[in-house]
Amino acid sequence: MNLNRIKAPYVSVRRVVLAALCSVSLFAGPALAAEIALLDQEYVLFNSQVAQQASAALKQEFAEEEQQVQTLEQSIRQLQSQARTDADVMTEQERSRLQSDLQSRLREREQLVRQLQQVQTERRSAFIRQYQPILAQSVENVVGEQYDLILDKGAVIYHRNSLDITEAVLNEFDSLVAEQGGAN
């Protein structure tokens, strides 16, 4: 099968579509003008006052587990250091026991980190589900009839700062959450 024959029609169709779009924009340019704004939704959600409070509560709730991870990491580093420095004077049985202890602590650390990450992911998803309607209302309040199109700021390569409504939406979001008593 000749791939060039398959590729050629795709390229020509792409060129036709591109040419058509260019023609339309040349003849109907002003008529196609739309008011565009940019928004970073994640920034609004996770830099809001309620997100900062939730993050602080989460850190406090899992402070003991975080301390366990740090303690495990410190003991792992010590065992690794001991294995490097004492390898020449250790018996095979001592090396084997040290390696076994090291592997056990690595698995324990890995399991604890995975559990913490799972909880964080679940809480993040729950937070988004809980506050998505307020975010939508915040966007609606800020935008009103002013904009025809809102694009995700992360998907845009270049923009003027005047197009970015993220801070205005964040302020509105914080206000709406405060009006509702901090939570939905």
PyRosetta script that sets phi, psi and omega in degrees:
from pyrosetta import init, pose_from_sequence

init()
pose = pose_from_sequence("MNLNRIKAPYVSVRRVVLAALCSVSLFAGPALAAEIALLDQEYVLFNSQVAQQASAALKQEFAEEEQQVQTLEQSIRQLQSQARTDADVMTEQERSRLQSDLQSRLREREQLVRQLQQVQTERRSAFIRQYQPILAQSVENVVGEQYDLILDKGAVIYHRNSLDITEAVLNEFDSLVAEQGGAN")
pose.set_psi(1, 131.6)
pose.set_omega(1, -177.8)
pose.set_phi(2, -91.3)
pose.set_psi(2, 113.0)
pose.set_omega(2, -177.7)
pose.set_phi(3, -69.0)
pose.set_psi(3, -28.0)
pose.set_omega(3, 179.4)
pose.set_phi(4, -62.6)
pose.set_psi(4, -34.9)
pose.set_omega(4, 179.6)
pose.set_phi(5, -70.3)
pose.set_psi(5, -31.6)
pose.set_omega(5, 178.5)
pose.set_phi(6, -74.6)
pose.set_psi(6, -41.4)
pose.set_omega(6, -175.9)
pose.set_phi(7, -69.6)
pose.set_psi(7, -37.5)
pose.set_omega(7, -174.4)
pose.set_phi(8, -57.1)
pose.set_psi(8, -48.8)
pose.set_omega(8, 179.9)
pose.set_phi(9, -62.3)
pose.set_psi(9, -37.3)
pose.set_omega(9, 179.3)
pose.set_phi(10, -61.7)
pose.set_psi(10, -44.8)
pose.set_omega(10, -180.0)
pose.set_phi(11, -63.4)
pose.set_psi(11, -42.9)
pose.set_omega(11, -178.4)
pose.set_phi(12, -68.8)
pose.set_psi(12, -37.3)
pose.set_omega(12, 177.1)
pose.set_phi(13, -64.5)
pose.set_psi(13, -42.4)
pose.set_omega(13, 179.0)
pose.set_phi(14, -60.9)
pose.set_psi(14, -42.0)
pose.set_omega(14, 178.8)
pose.set_phi(15, -65.0)
pose.set_psi(15, -39.0)
pose.set_omega(15, 179.5)
pose.set_phi(16, -64.9)
pose.set_psi(16, -45.3)
pose.set_omega(16, 179.8)
pose.set_phi(17, -63.1)
pose.set_psi(17, -44.1)
pose.set_omega(17, 179.2)
pose.set_phi(18, -62.5)
pose.set_psi(18, -42.6)
pose.set_omega(18, 178.6)
pose.set_phi(19, -64.2)
pose.set_psi(19, -40.2)
pose.set_omega(19, 178.8)
pose.set_phi(20, -63.7)
pose.set_psi(20, -43.4)
pose.set_omega(20, 178.6)
pose.set_phi(21, -63.0)
pose.set_psi(21, -42.0)
pose.set_omega(21, 178.0)
pose.set_phi(22, -62.9)
pose.set_psi(22, -42.6)
pose.set_omega(22, 179.5)
pose.set_phi(23, -62.6)
pose.set_psi(23, -44.5)
pose.set_omega(23, -179.6)
pose.set_phi(24, -63.0)
pose.set_psi(24, -42.9)
pose.set_omega(24, -178.5)
pose.set_phi(25, -67.7)
pose.set_psi(25, -31.3)
pose.set_omega(25, 178.4)
pose.set_phi(26, -69.9)
pose.set_psi(26, -42.4)
pose.set_omega(26, -175.6)
pose.set_phi(27, -85.7)
pose.set_psi(27, -29.6)
pose.set_omega(27, -176.0)
pose.set_phi(28, -120.2)
pose.set_psi(28, 21.8)
pose.set_omega(28, -176.1)
pose.set_phi(29, -46.9)
pose.set_psi(29, -59.8)
pose.set_omega(29, -178.5)
pose.set_phi(30, -62.1)
pose.set_psi(30, -33.4)
pose.set_omega(30, -179.2)
pose.set_phi(31, -69.2)
pose.set_psi(31, -26.5)
pose.set_omega(31, -179.1)
pose.set_phi(32, -89.4)
pose.set_psi(32, -1.9)
pose.set_omega(32, -177.9)
pose.set_phi(33, -62.2)
pose.set_psi(33, 135.5)
pose.set_omega(33, 179.4)
pose.set_phi(34, -135.2)
pose.set_psi(34, 148.4)
pose.set_omega(34, 175.0)
pose.set_phi(35, -78.9)
pose.set_psi(35, 121.2)
pose.set_omega(35, -174.7)
pose.set_phi(36, -117.1)
pose.set_psi(36, 141.8)
pose.set_omega(36, 175.0)
pose.set_phi(37, -131.4)
pose.set_psi(37, 159.0)
pose.set_omega(37, 178.2)
pose.set_phi(38, -118.2)
pose.set_psi(38, 144.3)
pose.set_omega(38, -177.8)
pose.set_phi(39, -144.1)
pose.set_psi(39, 135.1)
pose.set_omega(39, 172.7)
pose.set_phi(40, -105.8)
pose.set_psi(40, 94.2)
pose.set_omega(40, -175.6)
pose.set_phi(41, -62.6)
pose.set_psi(41, -42.2)
pose.set_omega(41, -179.8)
pose.set_phi(42, -62.3)
pose.set_psi(42, -39.4)
pose.set_omega(42, 177.9)
pose.set_phi(43, -60.1)
pose.set_psi(43, -45.3)
pose.set_omega(43, -180.0)
pose.set_phi(44, -61.3)
pose.set_psi(44, -51.0)
pose.set_omega(44, -177.2)
pose.set_phi(45, -61.8)
pose.set_psi(45, -47.2)
pose.set_omega(45, -169.0)
pose.set_phi(46, -96.6)
pose.set_psi(46, 1.9)
pose.set_omega(46, 171.8)
pose.set_phi(47, -114.6)
pose.set_psi(47, 7.9)
pose.set_omega(47, 178.2)
pose.set_phi(48, -74.5)
pose.set_psi(48, 164.0)
pose.set_omega(48, 179.5)
pose.set_phi(49, -62.4)
pose.set_psi(49, -41.7)
pose.set_omega(49, -178.8)
pose.set_phi(50, -66.4)
pose.set_psi(50, -33.8)
pose.set_omega(50, 177.6)
pose.set_phi(51, -69.1)
pose.set_psi(51, -39.0)
pose.set_omega(51, 178.3)
pose.set_phi(52, -65.2)
pose.set_psi(52, -38.8)
pose.set_omega(52, 176.9)
pose.set_phi(53, -66.0)
pose.set_psi(53, -43.0)
pose.set_omega(53, 179.5)
pose.set_phi(54, -65.1)
pose.set_psi(54, -38.5)
pose.set_omega(54, 178.5)
pose.set_phi(55, -64.6)
pose.set_psi(55, -43.2)
pose.set_omega(55, 178.3)
pose.set_phi(56, -63.9)
pose.set_psi(56, -40.7)
pose.set_omega(56, 178.5)
pose.set_phi(57, -65.2)
pose.set_psi(57, -40.0)
pose.set_omega(57, 179.1)
pose.set_phi(58, -64.8)
pose.set_psi(58, -42.7)
pose.set_omega(58, 177.3)
pose.set_phi(59, -61.3)
pose.set_psi(59, -42.7)
pose.set_omega(59, 179.9)
pose.set_phi(60, -66.5)
pose.set_psi(60, -41.5)
pose.set_omega(60, -179.1)
pose.set_phi(61, -62.9)
pose.set_psi(61, -37.1)
pose.set_omega(61, -175.9)
pose.set_phi(62, -110.3)
pose.set_psi(62, 23.3)
pose.set_omega(62, 179.3)
pose.set_phi(63, -61.5)
pose.set_psi(63, -39.3)
pose.set_omega(63, -179.3)
pose.set_phi(64, -65.0)
pose.set_psi(64, -42.2)
pose.set_omega(64, 178.8)
pose.set_phi(65, -66.8)
pose.set_psi(65, -39.3)
pose.set_omega(65, 176.9)
pose.set_phi(66, -62.1)
pose.set_psi(66, -39.9)
pose.set_omega(66, 177.7)
pose.set_phi(67, -64.9)
pose.set_psi(67, -38.4)
pose.set_omega(67, 176.6)
pose.set_phi(68, -61.3)
pose.set_psi(68, -42.0)
pose.set_omega(68, 179.0)
pose.set_phi(69, -62.5)
pose.set_psi(69, -45.2)
pose.set_omega(69, 179.8)
pose.set_phi(70, -63.5)
pose.set_psi(70, -40.7)
pose.set_omega(70, 178.0)
pose.set_phi(71, -63.5)
pose.set_psi(71, -43.5)
pose.set_omega(71, 177.3)
pose.set_phi(72, -62.3)
pose.set_psi(72, -42.9)
pose.set_omega(72, 179.5)
pose.set_phi(73, -61.7)
pose.set_psi(73, -40.6)
pose.set_omega(73, 179.0)
pose.set_phi(74, -65.5)
pose.set_psi(74, -43.6)
pose.set_omega(74, 179.8)
pose.set_phi(75, -67.3)
pose.set_psi(75, -33.7)
pose.set_omega(75, 177.0)
pose.set_phi(76, -64.9)
pose.set_psi(76, -45.0)
pose.set_omega(76, 178.1)
pose.set_phi(77, -60.9)
pose.set_psi(77, -40.9)
pose.set_omega(77, 179.1)
pose.set_phi(78, -64.1)
pose.set_psi(78, -43.3)
pose.set_omega(78, 178.7)
pose.set_phi(79, -65.3)
pose.set_psi(79, -39.6)
pose.set_omega(79, 177.9)
pose.set_phi(80, -64.4)
pose.set_psi(80, -41.2)
pose.set_omega(80, 178.0)
pose.set_phi(81, -63.7)
pose.set_psi(81, -43.9)
pose.set_omega(81, 178.9)
pose.set_phi(82, -62.8)
pose.set_psi(82, -40.4)
pose.set_omega(82, 179.8)
pose.set_phi(83, -63.5)
pose.set_psi(83, -37.2)
pose.set_omega(83, 179.2)
pose.set_phi(84, -72.6)
pose.set_psi(84, -45.4)
pose.set_omega(84, -173.6)
pose.set_phi(85, -79.2)
pose.set_psi(85, -33.3)
pose.set_omega(85, -175.4)
pose.set_phi(86, -102.7)
pose.set_psi(86, 5.9)
pose.set_omega(86, -175.4)
pose.set_phi(87, -56.4)
pose.set_psi(87, -37.8)
pose.set_omega(87, -176.8)
pose.set_phi(88, -70.3)
pose.set_psi(88, -29.9)
pose.set_omega(88, -175.4)
pose.set_phi(89, -100.7)
pose.set_psi(89, -3.0)
pose.set_omega(89, -178.7)
pose.set_phi(90, -85.5)
pose.set_psi(90, 147.7)
pose.set_omega(90, 172.7)
pose.set_phi(91, -77.8)
pose.set_psi(91, 166.7)
pose.set_omega(91, 178.7)
pose.set_phi(92, -61.4)
pose.set_psi(92, -37.6)
pose.set_omega(92, 179.4)
pose.set_phi(93, -66.4)
pose.set_psi(93, -41.2)
pose.set_omega(93, 178.5)
pose.set_phi(94, -66.3)
pose.set_psi(94, -41.6)
pose.set_omega(94, 176.8)
pose.set_phi(95, -62.5)
pose.set_psi(95, -42.5)
pose.set_omega(95, -179.8)
pose.set_phi(96, -64.7)
pose.set_psi(96, -42.7)
pose.set_omega(96, 179.3)
pose.set_phi(97, -65.2)
pose.set_psi(97, -42.5)
pose.set_omega(97, 178.7)
pose.set_phi(98, -62.9)
pose.set_psi(98, -44.2)
pose.set_omega(98, 178.9)
pose.set_phi(99, -63.6)
pose.set_psi(99, -41.5)
pose.set_omega(99, 178.9)
pose.set_phi(100, -63.8)
pose.set_psi(100, -43.9)
pose.set_omega(100, 178.6)
pose.set_phi(101, -63.3)
pose.set_psi(101, -42.4)
pose.set_omega(101, 178.8)
pose.set_phi(102, -61.8)
pose.set_psi(102, -47.0)
pose.set_omega(102, 179.3)
pose.set_phi(103, -62.1)
pose.set_psi(103, -39.7)
pose.set_omega(103, 179.0)
pose.set_phi(104, -62.6)
pose.set_psi(104, -45.2)
pose.set_omega(104, -179.8)
pose.set_phi(105, -68.8)
pose.set_psi(105, -36.6)
pose.set_omega(105, 176.2)
pose.set_phi(106, -62.3)
pose.set_psi(106, -43.7)
pose.set_omega(106, 178.2)
pose.set_phi(107, -64.2)
pose.set_psi(107, -42.5)
pose.set_omega(107, 179.5)
pose.set_phi(108, -61.3)
pose.set_psi(108, -45.1)
pose.set_omega(108, 178.4)
pose.set_phi(109, -62.2)
pose.set_psi(109, -46.3)
pose.set_omega(109, -179.7)
pose.set_phi(110, -58.6)
pose.set_psi(110, -44.4)
pose.set_omega(110, -179.4)
pose.set_phi(111, -65.1)
pose.set_psi(111, -43.5)
pose.set_omega(111, 179.7)
pose.set_phi(112, -64.4)
pose.set_psi(112, -44.1)
pose.set_omega(112, 178.8)
pose.set_phi(113, -62.7)
pose.set_psi(113, -43.0)
pose.set_omega(113, 179.2)
pose.set_phi(114, -61.5)
pose.set_psi(114, -42.0)
pose.set_omega(114, 178.2)
pose.set_phi(115, -63.1)
pose.set_psi(115, -43.4)
pose.set_omega(115, 179.0)
pose.set_phi(116, -63.7)
pose.set_psi(116, -41.0)
pose.set_omega(116, 178.9)
pose.set_phi(117, -65.4)
pose.set_psi(117, -38.5)
pose.set_omega(117, 178.9)
pose.set_phi(118, -64.0)
pose.set_psi(118, -44.3)
pose.set_omega(118, 178.5)
pose.set_phi(119, -62.4)
pose.set_psi(119, -43.4)
pose.set_omega(119, 178.8)
pose.set_phi(120, -61.0)
pose.set_psi(120, -43.2)
pose.set_omega(120, 179.5)
pose.set_phi(121, -63.5)
pose.set_psi(121, -43.3)
pose.set_omega(121, 178.8)
pose.set_phi(122, -64.0)
pose.set_psi(122, -43.9)
pose.set_omega(122, -179.6)
pose.set_phi(123, -66.5)
pose.set_psi(123, -38.5)
pose.set_omega(123, 178.9)
pose.set_phi(124, -62.8)
pose.set_psi(124, -44.6)
pose.set_omega(124, 178.8)
pose.set_phi(125, -63.8)
pose.set_psi(125, -42.5)
pose.set_omega(125, 178.4)
pose.set_phi(126, -63.9)
pose.set_psi(126, -39.8)
pose.set_omega(126, 178.6)
pose.set_phi(127, -62.0)
pose.set_psi(127, -46.5)
pose.set_omega(127, -180.0)
pose.set_phi(128, -61.6)
pose.set_psi(128, -46.6)
pose.set_omega(128, 179.4)
pose.set_phi(129, -59.9)
pose.set_psi(129, -41.4)
pose.set_omega(129, -177.6)
pose.set_phi(130, -67.7)
pose.set_psi(130, -40.5)
pose.set_omega(130, -172.1)
pose.set_phi(131, -102.7)
pose.set_psi(131, -1.6)
pose.set_omega(131, 178.7)
pose.set_phi(132, -60.2)
pose.set_psi(132, -42.4)
pose.set_omega(132, 178.4)
pose.set_phi(133, -63.0)
pose.set_psi(133, -36.6)
pose.set_omega(133, 178.6)
pose.set_phi(134, -69.5)
pose.set_psi(134, -37.0)
pose.set_omega(134, 175.9)
pose.set_phi(135, -62.1)
pose.set_psi(135, -44.3)
pose.set_omega(135, 179.6)
pose.set_phi(136, -61.5)
pose.set_psi(136, -41.7)
pose.set_omega(136, 178.4)
pose.set_phi(137, -65.8)
pose.set_psi(137, -38.4)
pose.set_omega(137, 178.6)
pose.set_phi(138, -62.1)
pose.set_psi(138, -44.6)
pose.set_omega(138, 178.4)
pose.set_phi(139, -61.8)
pose.set_psi(139, -46.0)
pose.set_omega(139, 179.8)
pose.set_phi(140, -58.8)
pose.set_psi(140, -44.0)
pose.set_omega(140, -179.4)
pose.set_phi(141, -65.0)
pose.set_psi(141, -39.9)
pose.set_omega(141, -178.5)
pose.set_phi(142, -74.3)
pose.set_psi(142, -42.2)
pose.set_omega(142, -173.9)
pose.set_phi(143, -76.6)
pose.set_psi(143, -47.7)
pose.set_omega(143, -176.2)
pose.set_phi(144, 54.7)
pose.set_psi(144, -127.6)
pose.set_omega(144, 178.0)
pose.set_phi(145, -102.2)
pose.set_psi(145, 8.4)
pose.set_omega(145, -171.9)
pose.set_phi(146, -72.9)
pose.set_psi(146, -34.4)
pose.set_omega(146, -174.2)
pose.set_phi(147, -118.8)
pose.set_psi(147, 147.2)
pose.set_omega(147, 177.3)
pose.set_phi(148, -95.8)
pose.set_psi(148, -25.0)
pose.set_omega(148, -172.8)
pose.set_phi(149, -148.3)
pose.set_psi(149, 133.6)
pose.set_omega(149, 175.5)
pose.set_phi(150, -120.9)
pose.set_psi(150, 125.1)
pose.set_omega(150, -179.7)
pose.set_phi(151, -107.9)
pose.set_psi(151, 152.5)
pose.set_omega(151, 174.3)
pose.set_phi(152, -69.1)
pose.set_psi(152, 125.1)
pose.set_omega(152, -176.2)
pose.set_phi(153, -58.5)
pose.set_psi(153, -34.8)
pose.set_omega(153, -179.1)
pose.set_phi(154, -68.4)
pose.set_psi(154, -19.1)
pose.set_omega(154, -178.3)
pose.set_phi(155, -91.2)
pose.set_psi(155, -2.2)
pose.set_omega(155, -176.0)
pose.set_phi(156, -103.7)
pose.set_psi(156, 131.5)
pose.set_omega(156, -178.1)
pose.set_phi(157, -76.1)
pose.set_psi(157, -42.3)
pose.set_omega(157, -178.7)
pose.set_phi(158, -142.5)
pose.set_psi(158, 144.9)
pose.set_omega(158, 175.6)
pose.set_phi(159, -158.9)
pose.set_psi(159, 158.3)
pose.set_omega(159, 171.1)
pose.set_phi(160, -80.7)
pose.set_psi(160, 143.3)
pose.set_omega(160, 179.6)
pose.set_phi(161, -60.2)
pose.set_psi(161, -25.7)
pose.set_omega(161, -179.1)
pose.set_phi(162, -66.1)
pose.set_psi(162, -17.2)
pose.set_omega(162, 179.2)
pose.set_phi(163, -84.1)
pose.set_psi(163, -14.7)
pose.set_omega(163, -173.9)
pose.set_phi(164, -83.3)
pose.set_psi(164, 117.9)
pose.set_omega(164, 179.8)
pose.set_phi(165, -105.8)
pose.set_psi(165, 12.2)
pose.set_omega(165, -174.7)
pose.set_phi(166, -58.0)
pose.set_psi(166, -48.8)
pose.set_omega(166, -177.8)
pose.set_phi(167, -64.8)
pose.set_psi(167, -39.2)
pose.set_omega(167, 178.5)
pose.set_phi(168, -63.9)
pose.set_psi(168, -41.0)
pose.set_omega(168, 178.3)
pose.set_phi(169, -68.0)
pose.set_psi(169, -39.4)
pose.set_omega(169, 177.4)
pose.set_phi(170, -60.2)
pose.set_psi(170, -46.0)
pose.set_omega(170, 178.6)
pose.set_phi(171, -61.4)
pose.set_psi(171, -42.6)
pose.set_omega(171, 178.5)
pose.set_phi(172, -65.8)
pose.set_psi(172, -41.1)
pose.set_omega(172, 178.4)
pose.set_phi(173, -59.9)
pose.set_psi(173, -49.2)
pose.set_omega(173, 179.2)
pose.set_phi(174, -59.2)
pose.set_psi(174, -40.3)
pose.set_omega(174, 179.0)
pose.set_phi(175, -64.1)
pose.set_psi(175, -45.9)
pose.set_omega(175, -179.6)
pose.set_phi(176, -64.5)
pose.set_psi(176, -40.8)
pose.set_omega(176, 179.0)
pose.set_phi(177, -64.3)
pose.set_psi(177, -41.8)
pose.set_omega(177, 178.7)
pose.set_phi(178, -63.2)
pose.set_psi(178, -40.2)
pose.set_omega(178, 178.4)
pose.set_phi(179, -62.0)
pose.set_psi(179, -35.1)
pose.set_omega(179, -177.4)
pose.set_phi(180, -87.6)
pose.set_psi(180, 7.3)
pose.set_omega(180, 176.1)
pose.set_phi(181, 85.1)
pose.set_psi(181, 21.4)
pose.set_omega(181, 173.7)
pose.set_phi(182, 90.9)
pose.set_psi(182, -15.5)
pose.set_omega(182, -179.8)
pose.set_phi(183, -153.2)
pose.set_psi(183, 159.1)
pose.set_omega(183, 177.1)
pose.set_phi(184, -81.6)
pose.dump_pdb("model.pdb")
